[in-house]
Amino acid sequence: MQEKKHPLDLEIQFADTRLQDVISEADLRKWVEAALLGPAELTIRIVDAEEGQALNKAYRGKDYATNVLTFAYNEEEELGEDDPTQADIVLCTDVLQREAEEQKKTVEEHAAHLVVHGVLHAQGWDHENDDDAEEMEQFERDIMEVLGYPDPYAE
């Protein structure tokens, strides 16, 4: 979606190594870059259900593992053009694999969508109301199309 590459400091952590043979660091970087609207300092951490549930419970008060968690550290700040978005994005292998199977998608295409979704959240996008959700989902569709993936919201 972007016209130029934005500066990106990306750390990737495979705390759960089950996806390491399916998703490369190059894939993760490409997906992040496609959704970036400005400079960023991000960590993507791939976790198992136990860690995902613990994080979701501790930070959101929800006692279950979820597919993606975004911890945006400066989304409330007014960022200058050169100020990086700072966030941690956590993907849960167990939920990602289960959802991919249920939605008849490959793990790769579902992971790509979750990364794009998480990166947009890190930059202040949300889906708290219908209008915001519609706008965010369309932007995700556009990014996924540029990346060569099908519509992540198609039934």
C-alpha positions in Angstrom: 0.0 0.0 0.0 2.8 2.4 0.7 4.7 4.3 -2.0 8.0 4.2 -0.2 9.6 2.1 2.4 9.4 3.5 5.9 12.2 3.0 8.4 11.6 -0.2 10.3 13.3 -1.7 13.3 11.8 -5.1 13.5 12.6 -7.8 16.1 11.1 -11.3 15.6 10.8 -13.8 18.4 9.7 -17.4 17.9 8.9 -18.3 21.5 6.9 -21.0 19.9 8.9 -22.5 17.1 6.2 -24.5 15.4 5.6 -21.9 12.7 9.3 -21.2 12.0 9.3 -23.6 9.0 6.0 -22.1 7.7 6.6 -18.4 8.2 10.0 -16.8 7.5 11.4 -13.7 8.9 11.4 -12.3 5.4 7.7 -13.0 5.1 7.0 -11.2 8.4 9.0 -8.2 7.4 7.2 -8.0 4.0 3.8 -8.1 5.7 4.7 -5.5 8.2 6.2 -3.2 5.6 3.0 -3.5 3.5 0.9 -2.1 6.4 3.3 0.6 7.5 2.2 4.2 7.2 5.3 5.7 8.8 8.5 4.7 10.6 8.2 1.9 13.3 9.9 0.0 16.0 8.1 -3.3 16.3 8.5 -6.7 17.9 6.6 -9.7 16.6 6.4 -12.5 19.0 5.0 -15.9 18.1 3.7 -17.7 21.2 1.8 -20.9 22.3 -1.7 -20.9 23.8 -0.4 -20.8 27.4 1.6 -17.6 26.9 -1.1 -16.1 24.7 -3.8 -16.8 27.4 -1.6 -15.4 30.1 -1.0 -12.1 28.2 -4.6 -11.7 27.2 -5.7 -12.3 30.8 -3.0 -9.9 32.3 -3.5 -7.1 29.9 -7.1 -7.4 28.6 -8.8 -9.3 31.5 -9.8 -12.1 29.1 -8.9 -15.6 30.2 -8.3 -17.2 26.8 -5.7 -17.2 24.1 -6.6 -15.0 21.1 -5.1 -14.9 17.6 -3.3 -11.5 17.8 -2.6 -9.0 20.5 -1.2 -5.6 19.8 0.5 -3.6 22.5 0.9 -0.1 21.1 3.1 2.1 23.3 2.7 5.5 21.7 -0.6 5.4 19.9 -2.0 8.1 22.2 0.8 10.5 21.4 0.9 12.9 18.6 3.7 11.5 16.5 5.8 13.7 14.2 6.6 12.5 10.7 9.8 10.9 11.8 8.6 9.5 15.1 8.3 5.7 15.0 5.3 3.8 16.0 6.4 1.5 18.9 4.5 -1.7 19.5 4.7 -5.4 20.3 2.5 -7.7 18.2 1.9 -11.2 19.6 0.6 -14.0 17.4 -0.7 -17.2 19.0 0.2 -20.3 17.0 -2.6 -22.5 18.4 -5.3 -20.1 17.6 -3.8 -19.1 14.3 -3.6 -22.7 13.1 -7.1 -23.5 14.4 -8.7 -20.5 12.7 -6.8 -21.1 9.4 -8.3 -24.6 9.3 -11.8 -23.5 10.3 -11.7 -20.7 7.7 -10.2 -23.0 5.0 -7.1 -20.7 4.6 -3.4 -21.6 4.7 -1.5 -20.8 7.9 0.6 -18.4 5.8 -2.3 -16.3 4.5 -4.0 -16.2 7.9 -0.7 -15.2 9.5 -0.2 -12.5 6.9 -3.6 -11.1 7.7 -3.1 -11.1 11.4 0.2 -9.3 11.1 -1.3 -6.7 8.8 -4.2 -6.3 11.3 -1.8 -6.0 14.3 0.4 -3.4 12.5 -2.7 -1.3 11.7 -3.8 -1.5 15.4 -0.2 -0.4 16.4 -0.7 2.7 14.2 -4.0 3.6 15.8 -6.6 1.9 13.6 -9.4 0.2 15.4 -12.8 -1.5 14.8 -14.7 -0.2 17.9 -17.7 0.9 15.8 -19.2 -0.2 12.5 -17.7 2.7 10.4 -14.2 2.2 11.8 -14.5 -1.6 11.3 -15.6 -1.2 7.7 -12.8 1.2 6.9 -10.1 -0.9 8.6 -11.4 -4.1 6.9 -11.3 -2.5 3.5 -7.8 -1.2 4.1 -6.8 -4.8 5.2 -8.3 -6.2 2.0 -6.4 -3.7 -0.1 -3.1 -4.5 1.6 -3.7 -8.3 1.3 -4.5 -7.9 -2.4 -1.2 -6.0 -2.9 0.6 -8.9 -1.1 -1.1 -11.4 -3.4 -3.5 -12.9 -0.9 -7.3 -13.4 -1.1 -9.8 -11.3 0.7 -9.4 -12.2 4.4 -13.0 -11.5 5.1 -14.5 -13.5 2.3 -16.9 -16.2 3.5 
